[in-house]
């Protein structure tokens, strides 16, 4: 099948992990995984499915932050400046970058990885953009 690129914008909830957890709940229901699995935890515990196929969505990656165990890491400040011209991009700037060529996925190096960008309105963080590649 091949890997799939994905991109989401969601409200900023004070930390990348809290924002990701809320997004996971939303995507789990919206993509109707809840019809096949009783919970997100049940989906993730299906090692055969997750290990061989994955959901081809943000559900495939679980940790967001800048720690060694996080599989969704922040886009580095230098890349923010080069990509957006600022370290505080807006939702609109992010949408343009995601839609452009080569798009934000050019920032990724390999499958089963993701990045996030904190997005701002009037200089204050209001949203976060998550993008990545997963699935086999």
Short mmCIF file of the C-alpha atoms (twelve columns), coordinates in Angstrom:
data_MODEL
# 
_entry.id   MODEL 
# 
loop_
_atom_site.group_PDB 
_atom_site.id 
_atom_site.type_symbol 
_atom_site.label_atom_id 
_atom_site.label_alt_id 
_atom_site.label_comp_id 
_atom_site.label_asym_id 
_atom_site.label_seq_id 
_atom_site.Cartn_x 
_atom_site.Cartn_y 
_atom_site.Cartn_z 
_atom_site.pdbx_PDB_model_num 
ATOM 1   C CA . UNK A 1   0.000   0.000  0.000  1 
ATOM 2   C CA . UNK A 2   2.792   2.479  0.855  1 
ATOM 3   C CA . UNK A 3   3.030   5.202  3.439  1 
ATOM 4   C CA . UNK A 4   0.650   8.152  3.585  1 
ATOM 5   C CA . UNK A 5   1.270   11.767 4.456  1 
ATOM 6   C CA . UNK A 6   -1.150  13.496 6.839  1 
ATOM 7   C CA . UNK A 7   -1.701  16.976 8.187  1 
ATOM 8   C CA . UNK A 8   -3.962  18.334 10.942 1 
ATOM 9   C CA . UNK A 9   -4.540  21.673 12.649 1 
ATOM 10  C CA . UNK A 10  -6.053  21.558 16.119 1 
ATOM 11  C CA . UNK A 11  -6.479  23.947 19.063 1 
ATOM 12  C CA . UNK A 12  -3.445  24.514 21.283 1 
ATOM 13  C CA . UNK A 13  -4.156  23.096 24.739 1 
ATOM 14  C CA . UNK A 14  -1.010  24.286 26.514 1 
ATOM 15  C CA . UNK A 15  1.299   21.450 25.505 1 
ATOM 16  C CA . UNK A 16  1.960   19.475 22.325 1 
ATOM 17  C CA . UNK A 17  1.028   16.215 24.057 1 
ATOM 18  C CA . UNK A 18  -2.325  17.487 25.391 1 
ATOM 19  C CA . UNK A 19  -3.153  18.866 21.949 1 
ATOM 20  C CA . UNK A 20  -2.154  15.571 20.322 1 
ATOM 21  C CA . UNK A 21  -4.200  13.518 22.793 1 
ATOM 22  C CA . UNK A 22  -7.315  15.597 22.030 1 
ATOM 23  C CA . UNK A 23  -6.652  15.283 18.289 1 
ATOM 24  C CA . UNK A 24  -6.297  11.519 18.649 1 
ATOM 25  C CA . UNK A 25  -9.738  11.279 20.270 1 
ATOM 26  C CA . UNK A 26  -11.251 13.403 17.497 1 
ATOM 27  C CA . UNK A 27  -9.610  11.472 14.651 1 
ATOM 28  C CA . UNK A 28  -10.406 8.075  16.200 1 
ATOM 29  C CA . UNK A 29  -14.120 8.915  16.084 1 
ATOM 30  C CA . UNK A 30  -14.158 10.928 12.848 1 
ATOM 31  C CA . UNK A 31  -12.364 8.244  10.865 1 
ATOM 32  C CA . UNK A 32  -14.757 5.673  12.337 1 
ATOM 33  C CA . UNK A 33  -12.138 3.435  13.934 1 
ATOM 34  C CA . UNK A 34  -14.608 3.291  16.826 1 
ATOM 35  C CA . UNK A 35  -16.778 1.003  14.676 1 
ATOM 36  C CA . UNK A 36  -14.015 -1.632 14.636 1 
ATOM 37  C CA . UNK A 37  -12.300 -0.982 17.983 1 
ATOM 38  C CA . UNK A 38  -13.933 -0.109 21.309 1 
ATOM 39  C CA . UNK A 39  -11.227 2.429  22.164 1 
ATOM 40  C CA . UNK A 40  -8.068  4.045  20.922 1 
ATOM 41  C CA . UNK A 41  -6.162  1.886  23.393 1 
ATOM 42  C CA . UNK A 42  -7.684  -1.267 21.857 1 
ATOM 43  C CA . UNK A 43  -6.653  -0.092 18.386 1 
ATOM 44  C CA . UNK A 44  -3.095  0.540  19.568 1 
ATOM 45  C CA . UNK A 45  -2.930  -2.826 21.319 1 
ATOM 46  C CA . UNK A 46  -3.593  -4.590 18.006 1 
ATOM 47  C CA . UNK A 47  0.123   -5.081 17.406 1 
ATOM 48  C CA . UNK A 48  -0.329  -7.021 14.200 1 
ATOM 49  C CA . UNK A 49  -2.420  -4.267 12.577 1 
ATOM 50  C CA . UNK A 50  -0.408  -1.352 13.958 1 
ATOM 51  C CA . UNK A 51  2.904   -3.078 13.290 1 
ATOM 52  C CA . UNK A 52  2.189   -4.063 9.719  1 
ATOM 53  C CA . UNK A 53  -0.319  -1.570 8.342  1 
ATOM 54  C CA . UNK A 54  -1.172  1.325  10.638 1 
ATOM 55  C CA . UNK A 55  -3.995  3.806  10.215 1 
ATOM 56  C CA . UNK A 56  -2.187  6.138  7.784  1 
ATOM 57  C CA . UNK A 57  -3.087  8.998  10.133 1 
ATOM 58  C CA . UNK A 58  -1.871  10.859 13.198 1 
ATOM 59  C CA . UNK A 59  -3.163  7.903  15.241 1 
ATOM 60  C CA . UNK A 60  -0.009  5.996  14.286 1 
ATOM 61  C CA . UNK A 61  2.265   8.293  16.317 1 
ATOM 62  C CA . UNK A 62  1.770   8.710  20.037 1 
ATOM 63  C CA . UNK A 63  4.273   11.129 21.564 1 
ATOM 64  C CA . UNK A 64  4.635   14.854 20.872 1 
ATOM 65  C CA . UNK A 65  7.437   16.904 22.364 1 
ATOM 66  C CA . UNK A 66  11.172  17.289 22.144 1 
ATOM 67  C CA . UNK A 67  12.139  14.220 24.161 1 
ATOM 68  C CA . UNK A 68  13.991  11.177 22.873 1 
ATOM 69  C CA . UNK A 69  10.829  9.024  22.972 1 
ATOM 70  C CA . UNK A 70  8.625   11.496 21.091 1 
ATOM 71  C CA . UNK A 71  7.851   10.518 17.513 1 
ATOM 72  C CA . UNK A 72  6.331   13.923 16.681 1 
ATOM 73  C CA . UNK A 73  8.949   16.585 17.291 1 
ATOM 74  C CA . UNK A 74  8.855   20.362 16.863 1 
ATOM 75  C CA . UNK A 75  10.013  21.882 13.619 1 
ATOM 76  C CA . UNK A 76  13.336  23.481 14.629 1 
ATOM 77  C CA . UNK A 77  13.436  27.299 14.984 1 
ATOM 78  C CA . UNK A 78  15.787  27.675 12.012 1 
ATOM 79  C CA . UNK A 79  13.412  25.702 9.799  1 
ATOM 80  C CA . UNK A 80  10.488  27.839 11.043 1 
ATOM 81  C CA . UNK A 81  12.370  30.954 9.971  1 
ATOM 82  C CA . UNK A 82  13.300  29.486 6.600  1 
ATOM 83  C CA . UNK A 83  9.842   28.047 5.921  1 
ATOM 84  C CA . UNK A 84  7.615   30.813 7.357  1 
ATOM 85  C CA . UNK A 85  9.875   33.845 7.788  1 
ATOM 86  C CA . UNK A 86  9.036   33.872 11.500 1 
ATOM 87  C CA . UNK A 87  9.259   31.663 14.567 1 
ATOM 88  C CA . UNK A 88  5.563   32.420 15.226 1 
ATOM 89  C CA . UNK A 89  3.662   31.375 12.105 1 
ATOM 90  C CA . UNK A 90  -0.086  31.825 11.841 1 
ATOM 91  C CA . UNK A 91  -2.695  29.252 10.918 1 
ATOM 92  C CA . UNK A 92  -2.938  30.901 7.501  1 
ATOM 93  C CA . UNK A 93  0.831   30.693 6.911  1 
ATOM 94  C CA . UNK A 94  0.772   27.044 7.917  1 
ATOM 95  C CA . UNK A 95  -2.096  26.279 5.535  1 
ATOM 96  C CA . UNK A 96  -0.213  27.908 2.658  1 
ATOM 97  C CA . UNK A 97  2.970   25.989 3.483  1 
ATOM 98  C CA . UNK A 98  1.065   22.707 3.727  1 
ATOM 99  C CA . UNK A 99  -0.605  23.282 0.360  1 
ATOM 100 C CA . UNK A 100 2.521   24.513 -1.404 1 
ATOM 101 C CA . UNK A 101 5.114   22.534 -3.260 1 
ATOM 102 C CA . UNK A 102 7.028   20.675 -1.935 1 
ATOM 103 C CA . UNK A 103 4.857   21.212 1.141  1 
ATOM 104 C CA . UNK A 104 5.631   20.560 4.757  1 
ATOM 105 C CA . UNK A 105 6.293   16.859 4.214  1 
ATOM 106 C CA . UNK A 106 9.689   17.857 2.761  1 
ATOM 107 C CA . UNK A 107 10.640  18.531 6.408  1 
ATOM 108 C CA . UNK A 108 10.324  14.827 7.291  1 
ATOM 109 C CA . UNK A 109 13.028  12.210 7.086  1 
ATOM 110 C CA . UNK A 110 11.542  8.746  6.788  1 
ATOM 111 C CA . UNK A 111 8.314   6.946  7.560  1 
ATOM 112 C CA . UNK A 112 6.621   6.805  10.944 1 
ATOM 113 C CA . UNK A 113 7.750   10.324 11.823 1 
ATOM 114 C CA . UNK A 114 6.027   13.622 12.382 1 
ATOM 115 C CA . UNK A 115 6.592   17.260 13.185 1 
ATOM 116 C CA . UNK A 116 4.518   19.937 14.820 1 
ATOM 117 C CA . UNK A 117 4.366   23.707 14.499 1 
ATOM 118 C CA . UNK A 118 2.905   25.957 17.173 1 
ATOM 119 C CA . UNK A 119 0.592   28.448 15.410 1 
ATOM 120 C CA . UNK A 120 -0.187  31.973 16.588 1 
ATOM 121 C CA . UNK A 121 -2.920  34.586 16.437 1 
ATOM 122 C CA . UNK A 122 -1.875  38.131 17.395 1 
ATOM 123 C CA . UNK A 123 1.399   36.699 18.709 1 
ATOM 124 C CA . UNK A 124 -0.268  34.209 21.073 1 
ATOM 125 C CA . UNK A 125 -0.319  30.414 20.570 1 
ATOM 126 C CA . UNK A 126 -3.812  29.297 19.542 1 
ATOM 127 C CA . UNK A 127 -3.371  26.193 17.393 1 
ATOM 128 C CA . UNK A 128 -0.850  23.531 16.547 1 
ATOM 129 C CA . UNK A 129 -0.234  21.901 13.196 1 
ATOM 130 C CA . UNK A 130 0.765   18.242 13.151 1 
ATOM 131 C CA . UNK A 131 2.087   16.610 9.991  1 
ATOM 132 C CA . UNK A 132 3.772   13.323 9.274  1 
ATOM 133 C CA . UNK A 133 4.087   10.132 7.292  1 
ATOM 134 C CA . UNK A 134 2.982   6.694  8.479  1 
ATOM 135 C CA . UNK A 135 1.452   3.428  7.389  1 
ATOM 136 C CA . UNK A 136 2.832   0.648  5.246  1 
# 
